[in-house]
């Protein structure tokens, strides 16, 4: 089979690769192994998407992918017993390399959130996908592993180069009201924090959502600024973790979130799948704020203003309760959004260039009684009279400060 040497656009290569991998795996499984061919709705949806998108791509690559699939079909009538083992290995290799490509691509997306100088990384990823189209799985995996290591090294270099501006004052006490950007001195070193204080005597804390109810896929999203303006809020921050549309692993569940939430309209989201949830949450009453270690500790009371769940709980009762869990995403440096309280004052903010565990120590140093981690990375956004951090990507939900 001829080798593919055509130059392709970076953004198109992942779509083409995904089409090839899923189509090949489904065809092999259905024609040769004669096992259950009930493919999940997510994979079918992904295949349909790739089928539509591939019409826009390079004709030579489309031809090669078609030839690959035809060659697979040619052995349909061969002895099932003899080829069974080889086909199983081939399916495993396709799935393994596909997953690695998706993971590496999402790592590259995360890097792009911090740097515009990614051309060399883009080119290496494109070459890996071309190797996959040529069915050179070993070479593709080798290139993807190398690229992943380079991305990690670049992320570390960017984090190490971060410096706090000289005009940011040092202060280990949070503001009594309004917005503040300050340097906090902790046992681990200095960290810059951008935050807004909302006294519950004159502030309502609400959660707004783009959707009017539960949404599993293709969910609506809005910029943080839109949430602020349509509610007449004076401050706001991004909310819970969700599945961004640009992530291949989010196919079939784009812009959805899984955790418990009650919005300003008294509508509970994801209630059924959070009955026994261990995900921590924060509840905003009219004159109080309460943090719980698990969503299962909270009923479905609509007498509150709002509530939102997200992992992990970082500080509880003035003590750090999260020191890391082995998740590389939580353990990498970045902007860490949070919601916390000190008495009846609620704080929303971002700890800059920190891991989640480091953010917990910063909140304790500030004297926070409780603190909950929020979504981060490309979703990080903080508003107070304008964007103080962000704007970040569009969001399915947001926490807002509104004057009483």
Order of alpha helices (4+ residues) and beta strands (2+ residues): alpha-alpha-alpha-alpha-alpha-alpha-beta-beta-beta-alpha-beta-beta-beta-beta-beta-beta-beta-beta-alpha-beta-beta-alpha-beta-beta-beta-beta
